[in-house]
Amino acid sequence: MSPATLKVALAGALLLLLATAGGVWKVQDWRYGKQLAEQSGAHQADLTAISNAAAAQQRTEQDKRLALEQRLAASDQTHHEALTNAQKDQARLRDRLATSDLRLSVLLAEDSTGGCSMSAATGAGGVVHGGARARLDPAHAQRIIGITDEGDRGLIALQACQAYVREVSH
């Protein structure tokens, strides 16, 4: 073989080798492209599943919150009714004291000299049994009723707070 034919054969072999190598690279590029597409699809499916789970959890938490708000509203209504009833009772009692329909009295301490004790005072509704009693001035009775009214409202508010804490902590 002549050196020129050898050069041509060598150049042809080189061209064939380059063409084959280019084809191999092309096939590998297709294969890797396919793998990347599959991985991308799997990643997208994972993201969708995570998103759906987060949305379901958020709906569950919203439902729990709504149920708690409804229970608290019912509890608030109950305590509001209790407060209203207590205020009405106190107002009736104040009215009865103001019209002298009712008189408050206090038990007197016995005389330390061993003297006689006063007879029991009779009230508008019946006889008061027991030791000696003294009737309170209506103004003082009104003040005492006002104090007990504030105490009742405080107790009702405390019960409402305790019920709220119990509901929220569960």
C-alpha positions as CSV (number, residue, x, y, z in Angstrom):
1,M,0.0,0.0,0.0
2,S,1.1,3.3,-0.8
3,P,1.4,6.0,1.7
4,A,-1.4,8.0,0.0
5,T,-3.8,5.1,0.2
6,L,-2.8,4.6,3.7
7,K,-3.5,8.2,4.5
8,V,-6.9,8.0,2.8
9,A,-7.7,4.7,4.6
10,L,-6.6,6.2,7.9
11,A,-8.6,9.4,7.3
12,G,-11.7,7.2,6.5
13,A,-11.2,5.1,9.6
14,L,-10.8,8.3,11.6
15,L,-14.0,9.8,10.1
16,L,-15.8,6.5,10.7
17,L,-14.6,6.5,14.3
18,L,-15.6,10.2,14.8
19,A,-19.1,9.5,13.3
20,T,-19.6,6.4,15.5
21,A,-18.4,8.4,18.6
22,G,-20.8,11.2,17.8
23,G,-23.6,8.7,17.5
24,V,-22.7,7.1,20.8
25,W,-22.7,10.5,22.5
26,K,-26.1,11.2,20.9
27,V,-27.5,7.9,22.2
28,Q,-26.2,8.6,25.7
29,D,-27.6,12.1,25.6
30,W,-31.1,10.6,24.8
31,R,-30.7,8.1,27.5
32,Y,-29.8,10.7,30.2
33,G,-32.5,13.0,28.9
34,K,-35.0,10.2,29.4
35,Q,-33.7,9.5,33.0
36,L,-33.9,13.2,33.8
37,A,-37.4,13.4,32.6
38,E,-38.4,10.4,34.7
39,Q,-36.8,11.9,37.8
40,S,-38.5,15.3,37.1
41,G,-41.9,13.5,36.9
42,A,-41.2,11.6,40.1
43,H,-40.2,14.8,41.9
44,Q,-43.3,16.6,40.6
45,A,-45.5,13.7,41.9
46,D,-43.8,13.9,45.3
47,L,-44.4,17.7,45.5
48,T,-48.0,17.2,44.6
49,A,-48.4,14.5,47.3
50,I,-46.8,16.8,49.9
51,S,-49.0,19.7,48.9
52,N,-52.1,17.6,49.1
53,A,-51.1,16.3,52.6
54,A,-50.5,19.9,53.8
55,A,-53.8,21.1,52.4
56,A,-55.6,18.2,54.2
57,Q,-53.9,19.0,57.4
58,Q,-54.8,22.7,57.1
59,R,-58.4,21.8,56.6
60,T,-58.4,19.5,59.6
61,E,-56.9,22.3,61.8
62,Q,-59.5,24.8,60.5
63,D,-62.3,22.3,61.3
64,K,-60.8,21.9,64.8
65,R,-60.6,25.7,65.3
66,L,-64.2,26.2,64.1
67,A,-65.5,23.5,66.5
68,L,-63.6,25.2,69.3
69,E,-65.0,28.6,68.4
70,Q,-68.5,27.1,68.4
71,R,-68.0,25.5,71.8
72,L,-66.6,28.8,73.2
73,A,-69.5,30.7,71.8
74,A,-72.0,28.3,73.5
75,S,-70.1,28.6,76.7
76,D,-70.0,32.4,76.5
77,Q,-73.8,32.4,75.9
78,T,-74.4,30.2,78.9
79,H,-72.2,32.4,81.2
80,H,-73.9,35.5,79.8
81,E,-77.3,34.1,80.7
82,A,-76.1,33.2,84.2
83,L,-74.8,36.8,84.6
84,T,-78.1,38.2,83.3
85,N,-80.1,36.0,85.7
86,A,-77.9,37.0,88.7
87,Q,-78.3,40.7,87.8
88,K,-82.1,40.3,87.6
89,D,-82.2,38.5,90.9
90,Q,-80.1,41.3,92.5
91,A,-82.4,43.9,91.0
92,R,-85.5,42.2,92.4
93,L,-83.8,42.0,95.8
94,R,-82.9,45.7,95.7
95,D,-86.5,46.5,94.7
96,R,-87.9,44.5,97.5
97,L,-85.6,46.2,100.0
98,A,-86.5,49.7,98.6
99,T,-90.2,49.0,98.9
100,S,-89.8,47.6,102.5
101,D,-91.2,44.3,101.2
102,L,-88.1,42.7,102.6
103,R,-85.9,43.7,105.6
104,L,-82.4,42.5,106.2
105,S,-81.4,41.8,109.8
106,V,-78.3,40.7,111.6
107,L,-77.9,38.4,114.6
108,L,-76.9,40.3,117.7
109,A,-74.2,39.1,120.0
110,E,-75.5,38.0,123.4
111,D,-75.1,40.4,126.3
112,S,-71.9,39.6,128.1
113,T,-73.6,40.4,131.5
114,G,-75.9,37.5,131.0
115,G,-78.8,39.8,130.8
116,C,-81.9,39.2,128.9
117,S,-81.9,38.7,125.2
118,M,-84.3,40.5,122.9
119,S,-87.1,38.5,121.4
120,A,-86.7,37.6,117.8
121,A,-87.9,40.2,115.3
122,T,-90.6,39.3,112.9
123,G,-90.1,39.8,109.2
124,A,-92.6,40.5,106.4
125,G,-92.6,36.9,105.4
126,G,-92.6,35.1,108.7
127,V,-91.0,34.7,112.1
128,V,-87.2,34.7,112.4
129,H,-86.1,32.0,114.8
130,G,-83.0,32.1,116.8
131,G,-81.2,34.7,118.9
132,A,-81.9,38.4,119.0
133,R,-81.8,40.2,115.7
134,A,-81.6,43.8,114.6
135,R,-83.0,45.2,111.4
136,L,-80.6,46.9,109.1
137,D,-81.2,50.4,107.8
138,P,-82.5,50.1,104.2
139,A,-79.5,52.2,102.9
140,H,-77.1,49.8,104.5
141,A,-79.0,46.9,103.2
142,Q,-78.8,48.3,99.7
143,R,-75.0,48.7,100.0
144,I,-74.7,45.1,101.2
145,I,-76.8,43.9,98.2
146,G,-74.5,46.0,95.9
147,I,-71.4,44.3,97.4
148,T,-72.9,40.8,97.0
149,D,-73.9,41.7,93.4
150,E,-70.3,42.6,92.5
151,G,-69.2,39.4,94.2
152,D,-71.7,37.3,92.2
153,R,-70.6,39.0,88.9
154,G,-67.0,38.3,89.8
155,L,-67.7,34.6,90.5
156,I,-69.6,34.3,87.2
157,A,-66.7,35.9,85.3
158,L,-64.3,33.6,87.1
159,Q,-66.3,30.5,86.1
160,A,-66.4,31.8,82.5
161,C,-62.6,32.2,82.5
162,Q,-62.1,28.7,83.9
163,A,-64.5,27.2,81.3
164,Y,-62.5,29.1,78.5
165,V,-59.2,27.7,79.8
166,R,-60.6,24.2,80.0
167,E,-61.9,24.4,76.4
168,V,-58.7,25.8,75.0
169,S,-56.4,23.4,76.9
170,H,-58.3,20.4,75.5
